[in-house]
Amino acid sequence: MFDLRNHLPYLLNRVGVALIEDFSRQLAADDLTVPMWRVLAALWHDGPRHMGNLAELTSIEISTLSRLVGTLQRRGIVTRKRGGRDGRYVRVALTPRGKSLTESLIPKALAIEARLIGSLSSREVATLRRLLDALHENLRTADRAEESA
């Protein structure tokens, strides 16, 4: 019998919603959203990225990402440069201001993660990360199979 309280998508969503609500309150002080944070964190960690790669890294749909990057660019947090022969190649990078802002937010992100994992052992956390990656890959594999069918 179906029980929402034990339904894995519900359980994952419940955790995600709580995390987003908590972090959103902290990001609001800098007039940022969680998707904006994901862009900043990805650029800080991985360096300048093409829009397509950045969309994949952040799990943000490309048209939404384009608007979001435009907002960050207008605020002087990122740069966006066109290149390539057809002009569709767009490279996004943090500005010095964006790098400083991201570095000021990293401790807040780490504090939320620390509260999230709480009493879990390092082994449990490693297992959880591996399982979440596997779940994500399962969905991506299923999506690719549906697209090719």
Summary of the structure (lengths in Angstrom):
residues: 149
radius of gyration: 17.7
end to end distance: 31.3
largest distance: 56.8
contacts: 370
relative contact order: 0.10
helix: 72%
strand: 9%
